Amino acid sequence: MKHDTTKNNTQIFVLPAQVPLLSRAGWAVFLFALLVVGVLAPVLNLLVPEGHVLHLSDYAVGLIGKIMCYAICALAIDLIWGYSGILSLGHGLFFALGGYVMGMYLMRQIGVDGNYKSELPDFMVFLDWKELPWHWSLSDSFAATLLLVVLVPGFVAFVFGYFAFRSQIKGVYFSIITQALTFAALLLFFRNETGFGGNNGFTDFKRILDLPIATTGMRMTLFVLTGTILLAFYVGARWLVRSKFGRILQAIRDAESRVTFCGYNPLPYKLTIWTISAVMCGIAGALYVPQVGIINPSEMSTANSIEMAIWAAVGGRATLIGPIVGAFIVNGAKSWLTVAFPEFWLYVLGAMFIVVTLYMPAGVVGLVRKGLAKFGKGGAA
């Protein structure tokens, strides 16, 4: 911050120039990623014939699409953990809520093509249900589904966050409570009488918007949509953390008591970013379900929520791009190791988290930046 002195010895402070949202190189990388997601991947999958070395297989499309959904969750975790100091071990709940909302719509799209040829989902016919429960009343509308994908996780997060933050629950206590909330929801969704399919959940989807869901074209459409939303969330998150709102969040993370003494109430700031993060996870869950083809209570497991934090830690907290990189690294390794060495995957995951915590506190992105900085100094010398 610069200051100037007038004749009356009055200091005039001039704020530094606002840093652009992305540098030229940053925008170039962003546009390149957009072209890869929206143009290159569809061409390699739909136009390049199978067997060609450049062909992108349907399996790869499904796997990358799933990991991009996870990357949205990792980005959401970074907003609350990396920039706000709020560690959640229960964001799998919001991911699953968005997935269940979308799953309910997809179950209604099956119509009479189920095993029992009934308008009711198969599991309801099996349990001798006579009509849909009240919370399924809007599940036949795609517009209402899109709205509920945002509102349901957002409402649950807002109510929980309001009472938790108002009670000034922080640190490990907050993390444990979020985990307990997710585990309670897991037990609730396991019950058949709740109307969510019990431990089997929802599966055997056939259509979305009255179009077949298991086609190559629909799979690629969902892939492009997921990648575009991920990139949009990244730019939106970058704008958010660079705004005044984001600077206050970082001040709350570093010294909440000082922020309070400066006249700011941390509650609305923490509650807002907490709700935004939950909505992002809900949208990721809604994108995940039609690509994977199933949603069940296991998505609310505590292990899934802990993995989200690991993605952010491995990639690098408070970097935004780091959690996305971490999601791809961890889940890429998981996809390979669970096939090649399934009995060792959890050990590798635990070791990865320990190594990052002890020796790479800034994650992979922090390590790369440190290496580039040393390289730059060496080149200058």
N, C-alpha and C positions, 0 to 999 in steps of 0.2 A: 504494500500500500504506500503510495507516494503522498507527500504533503508539500504545500507551498505556503509562504509567509507573505502577507500583505503589509502595507505601510503601518497599519494599526496593530501589527504583531498578532494578527488573527490567523490561525492555521486553517487552511482549506485542504481537506483530505479528498483525494481522488482515488476512487476504487480502481483496481486493476481491470484491464479489458477482459470481457467475458470470453472464456475459452470455448471454441466451437464444439458442437456435439460430437463430431467425428472429424479427424484430420482428413486430408485428401487421400492419404494411403488407407485410412480407415473406411472412408466411403467407397474406395475402390474394392477393398476386400468385401465389404457388405454387398455391393452390386455383383461381385463375382459369386458370392455365396448364393445370392438370389437367382442368378442365372443357372448355377449348378442345380439348385432345387427345382426351379420352374421350367428349365429348358433341357439341360444336359441329361439329367436323370431320366425324364420321360423318353427322350430320344434313345438312350442306351437300353432302356427297358422295352419300349414298344416298337421301335423301328429296327434296331440291330438284331439280327436273327440269333436264335439260341445256338450255342456252340461256338459263336464268335468270341474272340478273346476280349472284346469290349462290351459284350452283352452284360447288362445288369439284371441278374435273376430276380424272380418274384420273391424268393427267400430273402435276398439282400434288401429288397425294397421294404419288405415287412419288418426286418430286423432294424434297419436304419430308421424307419418310421417310428418304431417302438422306442428306440433310444432317443429320438428327438422329443418324444413326449416326456421321457425321463429328464431330458435337458431343461425343459420348461420348469419342471419341479425343482431341479437344482438351482435354476436362476431365481425362483421364488424363495428358496431357502437362503440364498445369498442376500436377498434384499432385507430379510429380517435378522439373519445371523451376522453376515459380514458388515452390513451398514447400520444395523440397529441394535446389535448386541443381544438379540432374542434367539436363543437356541430352542427350536421345536423338535421334539422327537415323536410328533404325532401328525405330521402333514400327510401321511398316508391316508388318514381319514378323509381329508378334503379331496384328495385324488380319487378315492373310492366313491365318494358321494357324487362327484361329477360323472364318474363311470356308471354308477347305478341309474342316474337320471337318464343318461343316453341309452343304457341297457333296457330300461323300461319301454322307451320308445321303439327300440329295435324288436323287442318281444311282441309289441302290438302290431308291428309291421309283418310279422309272420302270418297273422290272420288265421285262416282255417287250414293252413298247410302243415300244421303240427301233426304229431303222431295221433292225437285224439280227434282231429278235425273239428276243433272247437274254437270259438272266438277267444276263449280264455287261454292263457299260457298253459303249456302241458303240465307244469308242476302244480298249478291250481286245480286242474281237472283230477290229477292223481290224488290230491289231498281233499277232493270232494268239495271244493269251493263252488258256490253257485253264482257268484258275481264278483266283479272287481272291487277291491277295497277302495276307500275314499281317496287315498294318496295316489291312486292310478288314474284319477279322473281326467287329467290333462295329458296323459302319456301318449295319446294318439295324435297329438299336434306337434309338428316339428318346430314351429315357432315358439310354442310354449316350452318345449324341451330346451331350446337354446336359452330361453330366459331363465329357466329353472337351473340349468347348469351353472349359471352365474349366481343366482339368488340363494340356492340351497347351501352351498359351501360358504358363501359370504355371510348369510344369516347366522349359521352355526358358529363361524369364526367370530363374528361381531359380538354375539351374546357371551360366548366363552371369554373372549378377550376383554370385554368391558369389565366383567367381574374380576378377572384375574389381574388386570392392570390397575384397576381401581383399588384392589387390595394390596397393591405394590408387591406382588409375588414376582421374584426375580431369580435369575441364575438357575442352579440345578433344581431348585424346587419347582420352577415353572416348567422345566424340561420333563420332570417326573410327572407332573399333572397332565401335560399334553399326552404323554405316553399312556397314562391311566385312562384318559378320555377316549383315546383310540381303542384301547383294549376293551373298554365297556361297550363301545359301538360294535366291535368285532363280535362280542358275545350276543349282542342284540340281533345282529344280522344273521347269525347262525340259526336263530329260532325260526321254525317254519311258519308260525302263526303271524309273523310280521309281514308276510307277503313279498319277501325278497328272494325267494328261492332256496332259503336255508343254506346249507354248506355247499350245495352245487351251484348256487347263483343263477345267472342267466347265460345261455349259450345257444348254439344252433341258429344264429341269426341268418336271415335269408335276404332281406331287402332294406334299403334305406332310401327314403323319398320315392318309394315304389320302384326302385331300380335294384337289380341284383347286386348283392354286396360282395360276392365271391369272384368277381371278374377282374381281369388285369387292369382294365380301364378305371374301375372304381377304386382299386387298390392304389393306383398311381395318383388318382385325384385326392385321396386322403393323405397320401405322402406329400404331395405338393402343398396342400392346405396346412398340414402340420409344420412343414419347414417354413412356410411363409409366416405363420403365427409365431413360431419361435424367433425368427428374425425381427418381427414387429415388436415382440415383447422385449427383446434385447435393446432395441433402440429406445423404446418407451422407458425401460428401467434406467438406461444411461441418462436420459433426459431427467428422470425423476431424481436420481441421486445427485445431479449437478444443480438442481434447483435449490431455492431457499429451503423448501421442505426437506430435501435430502441432506442439506448441510446441518439442519437442526437435528435430524435423525442421527447423524454421525456424532454430533455433540452429545446427544443423549447416550449414545453407545460409550463414549469416552468418559463423560462426567455428568451423569444425570442430575446430581444434586446442584451442580453449578448452573445447569440449564434452568432448573427451578428457581434459583436465586436471581437469575437474569430476567425472570418474569414470564417464562414459558411454562405452560402446563404440558408435561410429557404425555399425558393420557391420550389426547386426540391424535397425536402424531404416531404413537406406538399402535393404537387401535386401527388407524387408517392403513398403515403399512402391513399390519398383521392381516387385515381383511383382504387387501389387494393380493397378498401372497397366497392366501387360501383360495381366492377366485382363480388365480393362475393355475394352481394345482387342480382345481375342479375342471377347468377347460382342458388341461392336459389329460385328465382321466376320461373326459368325453371323447377326445380324439383317439385315445388308446384303445377303447373298447371295440369299435368297429374294425380296427386293424388287427387286433389280436383274436377277436371272436369270442371272448368270454369275460365275465366279471363275477367275482365271488368274494366272500369275506376275507380270503387270504390276502387281498390287496391292502387290508387294514392291519396286517400283522406288524408288530413292533419292529421286526427286522427290516421291513420295507422302509419304514420311516427313518430308521437309523442309517440305512444305505443312502438315503437322500442327503443326509448330513455328510456322509463320507464322500459323496460325489463333489460337494462343495469344497470340502477340506483338501481332497486330492488335487483338484484343479486350481484352487487358490481363492480364499475368501476375499470379499471386498474388491473383486476385479471384474465381475459380471461375466467376462468371457471365460474365466477360470472354471466355474461350475459347469458350464456347457462342455468344455474340454474334459473335465473330470467325469462327467456322465458318459461320454463316449469311451474314455479310457477304461473305466471300471466295468461298464456293461459289455464293451467289446471283449475284455479279458474274461468276463463271466461267461459269455456265449461260447468262447473257445474252451475254457478250462472245465466247464460243467459237462462238456462232451468228452474231452481228452482225459481229464483227471478229475472226475466229479467229487471224489472223496477229499480232495485237497483244496477245493475252492474257498471254503470258509476260512481255512488257515491263511490262504493267500490274502483274502480280504482283510482279515485282522492284522496281518503283518504289514500290509500296505498302509493301513490307517496309522499304525504305530510308527512306522518309518516317516511318514509325512508329518505326524505330530512332533516327533523328536528332532528330525533333521531337515524338514522342508516345511516350516510353519507357513510360508507364503505359497505353498503348493507348487504344482508344475509350472504354472504361468509365472509365479514369482521367481522360480529357479531360472527360467528362460530369460526373464528380464534382467536378472542379476548377471547372467552370462553375457548377454548383449551389452550391458553397461561396461563390464570388464573389457570386452572386445573393443568397444568404442574408445575406451581410455587407452588401450594398447595401440590402437590405430592412430589416435591423436599424438601419442608419444613418438 
